[in-house]
Amino acid sequence: MKQLPIPSVTSRYWAFRGGLDQVSPSISVSPSVCRASSNVEVGPTGALTTAKGYERFDGRAKPSDATYSILSATITGSYSLGNTLTGATSSATGVIIAATSNSFVLTKITGTFQSGESLTIGGSPVATSTSTDQRGAASTMALNATYQNLAADKYRADIAVVPGAGAVLGVWKFNGVSYAIRNNVGETAAVLHKSTSSGWTAVALGRELAFTSGGTVQISVGNTITGATSGATAVITKVILTSGTWAGGDAAGRLIFASQTGTFQSENLNVGASLNVATIAGNSTANTLAPSGRYEFVTHNFGGSAATAAMYGVSGTHKAFEFDGTVFSFIHTGMTTDTPKHIAVHRKHLFLSFGASVQHSGIGDPHAWSVVLGAAELAAGETVTGFLQQPGAQSSDSLAIFTRNTTLVLYGTSSSDWNLTTFNPEAGAIEWTMQYIYQGVYLDDRGITPMSTSQSYGNFQSADMSANVRPFIESVRATAIASCVVREKNQYRIFFSGGAALYVTFAGNKVAGLMPMSLSHPVACICSMEAGTGQEEIFFGSTDGYVYQMERGTSQDGDPIDWYAELAYNHFGSPRQLKTWRKAVVEVSGEGYASFFIGYSMAYGSIDIPQGDATAILAPLSVSRWDDFTWDAFFWDGQSLMPAERDLDGTSENVSLVFSGSSDEYQSMTLNGAIVDFTSRRALR
């Protein structure tokens, strides 16, 4: 009997690149893209990467930095999770987060436990230690992830909301300190808070006192002023001169100080033995922030030395302000309704928007708003929605000024040669969506638009770099609330009020992919900047009053990260030929233990054939380098790159791989691509 030939098996590599495509026909779409996804981003290499976590922040120890230790013991008494265990001899302490029959798992450890000492809870002996505590010594990688997560939960519980009521209105980082603004409990005022090692602390904003008739004796920082009649006193922390000169005897402006003794009245001021150095019309006023609004900030150094850097802010509800980390002062522009909404620094001028009016300070002085001192006003024609600095050579940088329907660009160096041009008369930007990443990028009615394209194509769909995810954009565009860049990942991120987000990854100035995200805690405001060490930090304020730090931890502040990615159907070059699927070998990389599912769908998900189930995959990933580990706190069998195999069973013309997972323990991982084995069959009839 003649033996039939054994069908040959073909192996093809399938790269996962390109992000999400919701609009291209299945027959023409690249098989490297996703047809559906959530909480998966295009990583820096272009491959699919599960989203990193975020965690609450107030300046205290971060949950993602938590560690645990295992203390072997002979347990003789009762205990509960959360109890504090104390070594009777060493006085070391630790909080119990888990236990076995012969050991405690501890976090928040102080000191070092000794072997053979009595272990107590509330003074009562419960065990005797049989070893010293061993940091990160779980017996398996899976158990290590669990204990690490339990430790993070314990630290997370200590971190508090920004005191007050309602959503966080603004968040910023300046000189190594994070700041957040939220309404007070009665919502009668907004309060500025700073992060400390003990949590959020309200910042005292001080007082200001207007003066005129400043004479030849100059009032300086550190001087004590005294009311000639009232006897009230205050120590000056800042002097703002708005007109005149001290030498000319006609100086006028404002005096800033932290507090005062007594009550000033309409009188002259004395400084030491110098009498009647200035005139005031009444008592000082406390600096307070009107409630609500939405805060924007910039950091700039108008003075030229490290000591003169300051953060500047607006909210749309009160005057712009300057804060150098110690001294707070309002910026008086002279507007009848002095409540600017958007802010920028350009060419050493402070720019503010008042409806359709763009105004800027004098050059080098954010408190100078007189035309004589170089201040000026520009008409935008419509309500301004934001500014965006456009880098260039020293003589060619410019400022983009956006309205909802138009884009303007300001060229020049000062009010003497400004040239405000219409960049695009038909395309504008939605508030708080403008960022610069290789080029200006923003969200308008047609989608996410780069400035270079909008100039070339105007308000046409060809200007839309988010065309592949247009259904998603259309469903959330009206709720756009914030945006940021992630420099380390070459990403532009835009957030929507319901918790949705879109991450756009760039390769150079080209889009590598767009992917939707779903956050458990909606973003209300956000900032992204480099710390003094060069490390990027991203903070967002949410509707629940917490500030969260992105790109930290393994969860959404304790909630699992639910993710999935369904790849486009791949016919491997023969769309009308049946194939019997054999196996998929997926290349997975990462730095922590993970578990996820691989499923598959055939023939466009036809109900006429059985579809592949989801198979659990264990990925014991870790990074263990000889020059970067703690002895007995790493795993010899860990690897940062591994193949994940699963059998395929079925015959169809195409196949789609489906990946999914849900965990609050596992670190982000990357799905690079797959080798798929199949046997070719007959053509479809």
C-alpha positions as CSV (number, residue, x, y, z in Angstrom):
1,M,0.0,0.0,0.0
2,K,1.4,3.3,-1.0
3,Q,2.1,5.6,2.0
4,L,0.7,9.1,1.7
5,P,3.1,12.0,2.2
6,I,3.1,13.7,5.6
7,P,1.8,17.2,5.3
8,S,4.5,19.7,5.8
9,V,4.3,22.2,8.6
10,T,5.0,25.9,7.8
11,S,6.3,28.3,10.5
12,R,5.8,32.0,10.1
13,Y,6.8,34.9,12.4
14,W,4.0,37.3,13.3
15,A,5.2,40.7,14.7
16,F,2.9,42.6,16.9
17,R,3.2,46.3,15.8
18,G,1.0,49.2,15.0
19,G,-1.5,49.7,17.8
20,L,-5.3,49.7,17.3
21,D,-7.1,49.9,14.0
22,Q,-10.9,50.2,14.3
23,V,-11.7,51.3,10.8
24,S,-9.7,49.4,8.1
25,P,-11.4,46.4,6.4
26,S,-10.3,43.1,7.8
27,I,-9.1,41.9,4.5
28,S,-6.7,44.8,4.0
29,V,-5.7,45.7,7.6
30,S,-2.1,44.8,8.6
31,P,-2.2,41.6,10.8
32,S,0.3,43.2,13.2
33,V,-2.3,45.6,14.6
34,C,-5.1,45.0,17.1
35,R,-8.8,45.0,16.2
36,A,-9.7,45.6,19.8
37,S,-7.8,46.4,23.0
38,S,-7.8,48.0,26.4
39,N,-5.0,48.9,28.8
40,V,-2.3,47.8,26.4
41,E,0.0,50.4,24.9
42,V,2.5,50.5,22.1
43,G,5.8,50.4,23.9
44,P,9.1,52.2,22.9
45,T,10.1,49.2,20.7
46,G,6.7,49.2,18.9
47,A,5.5,46.0,20.5
48,L,2.4,45.5,22.6
49,T,3.0,46.3,26.3
50,T,0.5,46.0,29.1
51,A,-0.1,49.2,31.0
52,K,1.9,50.1,34.0
53,G,0.1,50.9,37.2
54,Y,-0.5,54.1,39.2
55,E,-0.7,54.7,43.0
56,R,-1.9,57.4,45.3
57,F,0.7,60.0,46.5
58,D,1.0,62.5,49.3
59,G,4.7,62.6,50.0
60,R,4.8,59.6,52.3
61,A,6.5,56.3,51.5
62,K,5.3,55.0,48.1
63,P,3.4,51.7,48.0
64,S,5.6,50.5,45.0
65,D,8.7,51.0,47.1
66,A,7.4,48.8,49.9
67,T,9.4,45.7,50.9
68,Y,8.7,42.6,52.9
69,S,10.7,40.2,55.0
70,I,10.1,36.6,56.2
71,L,10.8,35.9,59.9
72,S,10.9,32.2,60.8
73,A,9.3,31.5,64.2
74,T,7.8,28.9,66.5
75,I,4.3,30.3,66.8
76,T,2.6,29.7,70.1
77,G,0.0,32.4,70.5
78,S,-2.7,34.1,68.5
79,Y,-2.3,37.0,66.0
80,S,-4.1,38.8,63.3
81,L,-3.0,40.3,60.0
82,G,-2.2,43.9,60.6
83,N,-0.8,43.3,64.1
84,T,2.6,44.9,64.9
85,L,5.1,42.3,65.9
86,T,7.9,43.4,68.3
87,G,11.2,41.6,69.1
88,A,11.5,41.6,72.9
89,T,15.3,41.7,72.7
90,S,16.0,43.7,69.5
91,S,13.0,46.0,69.8
92,A,12.6,45.6,66.1
93,T,9.0,45.9,64.8
94,G,7.1,44.8,61.7
95,V,3.5,44.6,60.5
96,I,2.2,41.1,59.8
97,I,0.8,40.9,56.2
98,A,0.8,37.1,55.9
99,A,1.9,34.0,57.9
100,T,2.5,30.3,57.6
101,S,2.6,27.6,60.3
102,N,6.2,28.6,61.0
103,S,6.9,32.1,59.8
104,F,5.6,35.6,59.7
105,V,5.7,37.8,56.6
106,L,6.3,41.4,57.7
107,T,6.5,44.9,56.2
108,K,7.2,48.3,57.7
109,I,10.1,46.8,59.5
110,T,12.2,48.9,61.9
111,G,15.4,47.5,63.3
112,T,16.6,43.9,62.8
113,F,15.0,40.9,64.5
114,Q,17.3,38.4,66.2
115,S,17.1,34.7,66.1
116,G,15.9,33.1,69.4
117,E,14.1,36.2,70.8
118,S,10.5,36.4,72.1
119,L,8.1,38.0,69.7
120,T,5.2,40.0,71.2
121,I,2.0,41.7,70.1
122,G,0.9,44.4,72.4
123,G,3.3,43.2,75.1
124,S,2.0,39.6,75.0
125,P,4.4,36.8,73.7
126,V,3.0,35.0,70.6
127,A,6.1,33.3,69.2
128,T,9.9,32.8,69.3
129,S,12.0,33.7,66.3
130,T,14.1,30.9,64.8
131,S,16.0,33.2,62.3
132,T,16.7,36.8,61.5
133,D,14.3,38.4,59.1
134,Q,15.0,37.6,55.5
135,R,14.2,40.4,53.0
136,G,12.2,39.3,49.9
137,A,12.8,35.6,50.5
138,A,9.6,34.1,49.2
139,S,10.0,30.5,48.0
140,T,8.5,31.2,44.5
141,M,8.2,34.1,42.1
142,A,4.4,33.9,42.3
143,L,4.6,34.1,46.1
144,N,7.1,37.0,45.9
145,A,4.6,39.0,43.8
146,T,1.8,38.3,46.3
147,Y,3.9,39.4,49.3
148,Q,5.1,42.4,47.5
149,N,1.5,43.4,46.7
150,L,0.4,42.9,50.3
151,A,3.2,45.2,51.5
152,A,2.2,47.8,48.9
153,D,-1.4,47.6,50.2
154,K,-0.2,48.3,53.8
155,Y,1.7,51.4,52.7
156,R,-1.2,52.6,50.4
157,A,-3.6,52.7,53.4
158,D,-1.5,55.5,55.0
159,I,-1.7,57.9,52.0
160,A,-4.5,60.4,52.3
161,V,-6.6,62.6,50.0
162,V,-5.7,66.3,49.5
163,P,-7.8,67.8,52.4
164,G,-11.0,69.4,51.3
165,A,-14.0,68.7,49.0
166,G,-14.5,67.9,45.4
167,A,-12.0,67.1,42.7
168,V,-8.4,68.1,42.7
169,L,-8.2,71.3,40.8
170,G,-4.5,71.4,39.9
171,V,-1.3,69.6,40.5
172,W,2.3,70.6,39.9
173,K,5.9,69.9,40.9
174,F,8.4,72.6,41.7
175,N,11.9,72.4,43.3
176,G,11.3,68.8,44.3
177,V,8.0,69.4,46.0
178,S,4.6,68.3,44.7
179,Y,1.7,70.7,45.0
180,A,-2.0,70.2,44.8
181,I,-5.0,72.5,45.0
182,R,-8.5,71.5,46.1
183,N,-11.5,73.4,47.5
184,N,-11.8,73.5,51.3
185,V,-14.5,71.5,53.0
186,G,-17.1,74.3,52.7
187,E,-16.0,75.0,49.1
188,T,-15.7,78.7,50.0
189,A,-12.0,78.8,48.8
190,A,-9.4,76.8,47.1
191,V,-6.3,75.7,49.2
192,L,-2.8,75.1,48.0
193,H,-1.1,72.1,49.6
194,K,2.4,70.7,49.4
195,S,3.6,67.1,49.8
196,T,5.6,66.3,52.9
197,S,6.9,63.1,54.6
198,S,3.7,63.2,56.7
199,G,1.3,63.9,53.9
200,W,-0.4,67.0,52.4
201,T,0.1,70.2,54.3
202,A,-1.7,73.5,53.6
203,V,0.6,76.3,52.3
204,A,0.2,79.7,54.0
205,L,-0.2,82.3,51.2
206,G,0.6,85.4,53.3
207,R,-0.7,88.9,52.9
208,E,-0.2,91.9,50.6
209,L,-0.3,95.6,51.2
210,A,-0.5,98.2,48.4
211,F,1.6,101.4,48.8
212,T,2.2,104.7,47.1
213,S,4.5,107.7,47.5
214,G,7.5,105.5,48.0
215,G,10.4,107.8,48.7
216,T,14.2,107.7,48.4
217,V,14.4,105.2,51.2
218,Q,13.8,101.8,49.5
219,I,11.8,99.1,51.2
220,S,13.6,95.8,50.8
221,V,13.1,92.2,51.7
222,G,13.8,91.6,55.3
223,N,12.9,95.1,56.4
224,T,10.3,95.5,59.2
225,I,7.6,98.0,58.3
226,T,5.7,99.9,61.0
227,G,2.5,101.8,60.7
228,A,3.2,105.4,61.8
229,T,-0.2,105.7,63.5
230,S,-1.3,102.1,64.2
231,G,2.0,100.7,65.3
232,A,1.3,97.5,63.3
233,T,4.4,95.7,62.0
234,A,5.3,93.1,59.4
235,V,8.5,91.7,58.0
236,I,8.7,92.1,54.2
237,T,9.3,88.9,52.1
238,K,8.8,90.5,48.6
239,V,8.5,94.0,47.1
240,I,6.7,94.4,43.8
241,L,7.2,97.7,42.1
242,T,4.5,98.5,39.6
243,S,5.2,102.1,38.7
244,G,7.7,105.0,39.5
245,T,11.1,104.6,41.1
246,W,12.5,104.8,44.6
247,A,15.1,107.3,43.4
248,G,12.4,109.5,41.9
249,G,10.3,109.5,45.1
250,D,7.2,108.2,43.3
251,A,7.5,104.4,43.8
252,A,4.2,102.5,44.0
253,G,3.4,98.8,44.3
254,R,2.7,96.1,46.8
255,L,4.5,94.7,49.8
256,I,4.2,91.0,50.5
257,F,4.7,89.4,54.0
258,A,3.8,86.2,55.8
259,S,2.0,87.7,58.7
260,Q,1.6,90.9,60.7
261,T,1.2,92.2,64.2
262,G,-1.7,94.6,64.8
263,T,-3.9,96.2,62.1
264,F,-2.6,98.7,59.6
265,Q,-4.7,101.7,58.7
266,S,-4.6,104.6,56.3
267,E,-1.2,106.0,57.3
268,N,2.5,106.3,56.5
269,L,5.0,103.5,56.9
270,N,8.3,103.7,58.8
271,V,11.3,101.4,58.3
272,G,13.5,101.6,61.5
273,A,14.6,105.2,61.9
274,S,13.5,106.2,58.5
275,L,10.1,107.8,58.7
276,N,7.2,108.1,56.2
277,V,8.9,106.0,53.5
278,A,5.6,105.2,51.9
279,T,1.9,105.7,52.2
280,I,-0.9,103.0,52.5
281,A,-4.6,103.4,52.3
282,G,-5.6,100.7,54.8
283,N,-4.9,97.3,56.2
284,S,-3.3,94.5,54.3
285,T,-5.4,91.7,52.7
286,A,-5.0,88.0,53.1
287,N,-4.1,86.1,49.9
288,T,-6.8,83.6,49.3
289,L,-7.8,81.5,46.2
290,A,-11.3,81.7,44.9
291,P,-13.0,78.3,44.9
292,S,-13.2,75.9,41.9
293,G,-11.7,76.7,38.5
294,R,-9.1,74.6,36.7
295,Y,-5.4,75.3,37.3
296,E,-2.7,75.6,34.8
297,F,1.0,76.1,35.7
298,V,4.3,77.0,34.2
299,T,7.7,77.2,35.9
300,H,10.1,79.9,34.8
301,N,13.1,81.9,36.0
302,F,12.7,85.5,35.2
303,G,15.6,86.6,37.4
304,G,18.4,84.5,36.0
305,S,19.6,82.8,39.2
306,A,18.5,79.5,40.8
307,A,17.0,81.5,43.7
308,T,14.6,83.4,41.4
309,A,12.8,80.5,39.8
310,A,9.1,80.3,40.5
311,M,5.9,78.6,39.5
312,Y,3.1,80.6,38.0
313,G,-0.5,79.7,37.9
314,V,-4.0,80.6,36.7
315,S,-7.4,79.1,37.4
316,G,-10.0,81.3,35.6
317,T,-11.4,82.2,39.0
318,H,-8.9,84.6,40.5
319,K,-5.7,86.6,39.6
320,A,-2.6,84.8,38.2
321,F,0.0,84.2,40.9
322,E,3.6,83.6,41.5
323,F,5.0,81.2,44.1
324,D,8.7,80.5,44.7
325,G,8.1,77.7,47.3
326,T,8.1,80.2,50.2
327,V,6.6,83.5,49.0
328,F,3.2,83.7,47.3
329,S,2.0,86.8,45.5
330,F,-0.8,87.7,43.1
331,I,-0.1,89.2,39.7
332,H,-2.3,92.3,39.1
333,T,-2.8,93.0,35.4
334,G,-5.2,95.8,35.8
335,M,-8.1,94.0,34.1
336,T,-11.5,94.8,35.6
337,T,-12.2,91.1,35.8
338,D,-8.7,89.8,36.5
339,T,-9.3,86.1,36.2
340,P,-7.0,84.7,33.4
341,K,-7.6,81.1,32.4
342,H,-4.5,80.0,30.3
343,I,-0.8,80.8,30.9
344,A,2.5,80.6,29.0
345,V,6.0,82.0,29.1
346,H,7.4,83.2,25.8
347,R,10.4,85.4,25.1
348,K,10.7,86.4,28.8
349,H,7.1,87.6,28.9
350,L,4.3,86.1,30.9
351,F,1.3,85.5,28.7
352,L,-2.3,85.2,30.0
353,S,-5.6,84.7,28.3
354,F,-8.8,86.6,29.1
355,G,-11.5,85.2,26.9
356,A,-10.5,86.3,23.3
357,S,-7.8,88.6,24.7
358,V,-4.2,87.6,25.0
359,Q,-2.1,89.8,27.2
360,H,1.5,89.7,28.3
361,S,3.7,91.3,30.9
362,G,6.7,93.5,30.3
363,I,9.9,91.7,29.3
364,G,11.6,90.0,32.2
365,D,9.0,91.0,34.8
366,P,5.8,89.0,35.3
367,H,4.5,91.8,37.5
368,A,4.9,94.6,35.0
369,W,1.6,95.2,33.1
370,S,2.0,98.7,32.0
371,V,2.4,99.5,28.3
372,V,5.2,101.8,29.3
373,L,7.0,98.7,30.7
374,G,6.5,96.6,27.5
375,A,3.1,94.9,28.3
376,A,0.6,94.6,25.4
377,E,-2.6,93.0,24.3
378,L,-3.3,90.8,21.2
379,A,-6.7,89.9,19.9
380,A,-7.3,86.2,19.2
381,G,-10.8,86.8,17.7
382,E,-12.3,83.9,19.7
383,T,-12.0,82.6,23.2
384,V,-8.5,81.3,23.7
385,T,-8.3,77.5,24.6
386,G,-4.6,77.4,25.3
387,F,-1.0,78.2,24.4
388,L,1.8,76.0,23.1
389,Q,5.5,77.0,22.9
390,Q,7.1,76.1,19.6
391,P,10.8,75.5,19.9
392,G,13.2,76.9,17.3
393,A,16.5,78.7,17.0
394,Q,17.1,81.6,19.3
395,S,15.6,84.0,16.9
396,S,12.8,81.8,15.5
397,D,10.9,80.2,18.3
398,S,7.2,81.1,18.4
399,L,4.1,80.8,20.4
400,A,1.0,78.9,19.2
401,I,-2.3,80.5,20.4
402,F,-5.3,78.3,20.0
403,T,-9.0,78.9,20.0
404,R,-11.7,76.3,19.4
405,N,-11.8,76.9,15.7
406,T,-8.5,78.6,14.7
407,T,-4.8,78.4,15.3
408,L,-2.6,81.5,15.5
409,V,1.2,81.8,15.8
410,L,3.0,84.7,17.3
411,Y,6.5,85.5,15.9
412,G,8.9,88.2,17.1
413,T,10.7,89.1,20.3
414,S,8.6,91.7,22.0
415,S,5.8,94.2,21.6
416,S,8.0,96.2,19.3
417,D,8.0,93.6,16.6
418,W,5.2,91.0,17.3
419,N,3.7,89.4,14.2
420,L,0.5,87.5,15.0
421,T,-0.4,85.3,12.0
422,T,-3.2,82.9,11.3
423,F,-1.6,79.4,11.1
424,N,-4.9,77.6,10.3
425,P,-8.2,79.5,10.0
426,E,-10.3,76.3,10.1
427,A,-8.7,74.1,12.9
428,G,-8.4,74.9,16.5
429,A,-7.9,72.9,19.7
430,I,-9.8,71.6,22.7
431,E,-8.7,73.0,26.0
432,W,-5.9,71.2,27.9
433,T,-5.1,68.9,25.0
434,M,-2.0,70.7,23.6
435,Q,1.4,69.2,24.0
436,Y,4.7,69.3,22.2
437,I,6.3,65.9,21.3
438,Y,8.5,66.3,18.2
439,Q,5.9,68.8,17.0
440,G,2.8,70.4,18.4
441,V,-0.1,67.9,18.9
442,Y,-3.6,68.6,20.0
443,L,-7.2,67.3,19.8
444,D,-9.7,69.1,17.6
445,D,-13.0,68.2,16.0
446,R,-11.4,65.9,13.5
447,G,-9.2,64.1,16.0
448,I,-5.6,64.3,17.1
449,T,-3.8,66.7,14.9
450,P,-0.1,67.7,14.5
451,M,0.6,71.3,13.7
452,S,2.7,70.5,10.7
453,T,-0.2,68.6,9.1
454,S,-2.8,71.1,10.0
455,Q,-0.9,73.8,8.1
456,S,-0.6,71.5,5.1
457,Y,-4.1,70.1,4.9
458,G,-6.3,72.4,6.9
459,N,-9.4,71.1,8.6
460,F,-9.7,67.9,6.5
461,Q,-9.7,64.3,7.7
462,S,-6.2,63.8,6.2
463,A,-4.9,66.0,9.1
464,D,-6.1,63.4,11.6
465,M,-3.4,61.2,13.0
466,S,-6.0,59.3,15.0
467,A,-8.0,58.2,12.0
468,N,-7.5,54.5,12.9
469,V,-9.3,55.0,16.2
470,R,-12.0,57.4,15.0
471,P,-14.9,55.5,16.6
472,F,-13.2,55.7,20.0
473,I,-12.4,59.4,19.5
474,E,-15.9,60.3,18.5
475,S,-17.3,58.5,21.6
476,V,-15.2,60.5,24.0
477,R,-14.0,63.7,22.3
478,A,-16.6,65.9,24.1
479,T,-15.2,64.8,27.5
480,A,-11.5,65.6,26.9
481,I,-10.1,66.9,30.2
482,A,-6.3,66.7,30.3
483,S,-3.2,65.6,28.4
484,C,0.5,65.1,29.0
485,V,3.6,63.7,27.4
486,V,5.7,60.7,28.6
487,R,9.2,61.4,27.5
488,E,10.7,58.0,28.3
489,K,8.1,56.3,26.1
490,N,7.8,59.0,23.4
491,Q,4.1,59.2,24.2
492,Y,1.3,61.8,24.0
493,R,-1.5,60.9,26.4
494,I,-5.0,62.4,26.4
495,F,-7.5,61.8,29.1
496,F,-11.3,62.0,29.2
497,S,-13.6,62.7,32.2
498,G,-15.1,59.2,32.5
499,G,-11.7,57.5,33.0
500,A,-11.0,56.7,29.4
501,A,-7.6,57.7,27.9
502,L,-5.7,57.3,24.6
503,Y,-2.0,56.7,24.5
504,V,-0.3,57.8,21.3
505,T,3.3,56.4,20.9
506,F,5.7,58.1,18.4
507,A,8.7,56.7,16.6
508,G,10.5,59.9,15.6
509,N,7.8,62.2,14.3
510,K,5.6,59.3,13.1
511,V,2.9,57.6,15.0
512,A,3.8,54.1,16.0
513,G,0.4,53.3,17.4
514,L,-2.6,54.5,19.3
515,M,-4.2,52.5,22.1
516,P,-7.2,53.2,24.4
517,M,-6.9,52.9,28.2
518,S,-9.4,52.6,31.0
519,L,-8.5,54.1,34.4
520,S,-10.4,53.3,37.6
521,H,-9.8,56.8,38.8
522,P,-10.6,59.6,36.3
523,V,-8.0,62.2,35.6
524,A,-9.1,65.7,36.5
525,C,-5.7,67.4,36.0
526,I,-2.2,66.2,35.3
527,C,1.4,67.3,35.1
528,S,4.5,65.5,33.7
529,M,8.0,66.8,34.2
530,E,11.5,65.7,34.9
531,A,12.8,65.6,38.5
532,G,16.1,67.0,39.4
533,T,17.6,63.6,38.9
534,G,16.4,63.6,35.3
535,Q,13.8,60.9,36.1
536,E,10.3,61.6,34.7
537,E,7.4,62.0,37.1
538,I,3.7,62.1,36.2
539,F,1.1,63.1,38.8
540,F,-2.6,63.5,38.3
541,G,-5.4,64.7,40.5
542,S,-8.7,62.8,40.4
543,T,-12.3,63.5,41.2
544,D,-12.0,61.6,44.5
545,G,-9.5,64.1,46.0
546,Y,-6.5,61.9,45.7
547,V,-3.3,62.7,43.8
548,Y,-1.9,59.7,41.9
549,Q,1.5,59.0,40.4
550,M,1.5,57.2,37.1
551,E,4.0,54.6,35.9
552,R,4.3,53.2,39.4
553,G,3.3,49.9,40.9
554,T,1.3,46.9,39.6
555,S,-2.3,48.1,40.0
556,Q,-4.6,51.0,39.5
557,D,-4.2,52.1,43.1
558,G,-5.1,48.7,44.4
559,D,-7.6,47.8,41.7
560,P,-6.6,45.1,39.2
561,I,-5.4,46.2,35.8
562,D,-7.8,44.4,33.4
563,W,-6.3,44.2,29.9
564,Y,-6.8,42.5,26.6
565,A,-5.5,42.7,23.0
566,E,-7.2,41.0,20.1
567,L,-5.0,40.9,17.0
568,A,-6.3,41.4,13.5
569,Y,-7.0,38.2,11.5
570,N,-3.8,36.9,9.8
571,H,-4.1,34.8,6.7
572,F,-0.3,34.6,6.2
573,G,-0.4,35.6,2.6
574,S,-3.1,33.4,1.3
575,P,-6.6,34.8,2.2
576,R,-8.5,32.1,0.4
577,Q,-6.6,29.0,1.5
578,L,-7.5,26.8,4.4
579,K,-4.9,26.1,7.0
580,T,-4.8,23.7,9.9
581,W,-3.4,25.5,12.9
582,R,-0.8,23.7,15.1
583,K,0.9,25.9,17.6
584,A,1.7,29.5,18.5
585,V,4.9,30.4,20.3
586,V,4.7,34.0,21.7
587,E,7.8,35.9,22.6
588,V,7.2,37.6,26.0
589,S,9.5,40.0,27.8
590,G,9.3,41.7,31.2
591,E,10.9,42.2,34.6
592,G,8.4,40.5,36.9
593,Y,6.4,37.3,37.3
594,A,3.1,37.3,35.3
595,S,0.2,35.1,34.4
596,F,-2.0,35.8,31.5
597,F,-4.3,34.1,28.9
598,I,-3.8,33.3,25.2
599,G,-6.9,32.5,23.2
600,Y,-7.6,32.5,19.5
601,S,-10.3,33.1,17.0
602,M,-10.6,31.6,13.5
603,A,-12.4,32.5,10.2
604,Y,-13.4,36.0,11.4
605,G,-15.0,34.4,14.5
606,S,-17.4,32.3,12.6
607,I,-20.1,30.5,14.6
608,D,-19.8,27.6,12.2
609,I,-16.6,26.3,13.7
610,P,-15.4,25.8,17.3
611,Q,-13.3,28.7,18.5
612,G,-10.2,28.5,20.6
613,D,-10.5,28.7,24.4
614,A,-8.3,30.9,26.6
615,T,-5.4,29.0,28.1
616,A,-3.5,30.3,31.1
617,I,0.2,31.0,30.6
618,L,2.7,31.4,33.4
619,A,5.5,33.8,32.7
620,P,8.3,33.6,35.4
621,L,10.0,36.8,34.2
622,S,12.5,38.7,36.2
623,V,15.7,40.7,35.8
624,S,18.7,39.3,37.8
625,R,22.0,40.8,37.0
626,W,25.3,40.1,38.8
627,D,25.8,43.8,39.4
628,D,22.2,44.6,40.4
629,F,20.6,42.3,42.9
630,T,20.3,41.6,46.7
631,W,21.6,38.2,47.7
632,D,18.7,35.8,48.6
633,A,16.2,38.3,47.2
634,F,16.2,37.3,43.6
635,F,15.4,34.1,41.6
636,W,18.1,32.1,39.8
637,D,15.5,30.7,37.3
638,G,14.2,34.2,36.3
639,Q,14.5,35.4,32.8
640,S,13.6,38.7,31.1
641,L,12.7,37.1,27.7
642,M,10.8,33.8,27.2
643,P,8.7,31.9,24.7
644,A,5.1,31.2,25.8
645,E,3.6,28.2,23.9
646,R,0.1,27.1,23.3
647,D,-1.4,24.5,21.0
648,L,-3.9,25.6,18.3
649,D,-6.6,23.3,17.0
650,G,-8.8,24.0,14.0
651,T,-8.9,24.7,10.3
652,S,-9.7,28.0,8.7
653,E,-8.4,30.6,6.3
654,N,-7.1,33.0,9.0
655,V,-6.6,33.2,12.8
656,S,-6.5,35.9,15.4
657,L,-4.6,35.6,18.7
658,V,-6.3,37.0,21.8
659,F,-4.4,38.0,24.9
660,S,-5.9,39.0,28.2
661,G,-5.1,39.3,31.9
662,S,-6.3,40.8,35.2
663,S,-4.1,41.4,38.2
664,D,-3.0,43.9,40.9
665,E,0.2,41.9,41.5
666,Y,2.0,41.5,38.1
667,Q,4.3,44.0,36.5
668,S,4.0,45.2,33.0
669,M,5.1,42.8,30.2
670,T,5.6,43.0,26.5
671,L,4.2,40.8,23.8
672,N,6.7,41.1,20.9
673,G,5.4,38.6,18.3
674,A,4.7,35.0,17.7
675,I,5.8,32.1,15.6
676,V,2.7,30.3,14.2
677,D,2.9,26.7,12.9
678,F,0.3,25.6,10.4
679,T,-0.3,23.1,7.6
680,S,-1.7,24.4,4.3
681,R,-4.8,22.8,3.0
682,R,-7.1,23.2,0.0
683,A,-8.5,26.5,-1.3
684,L,-11.8,27.8,-0.1
685,R,-14.7,26.9,-2.5
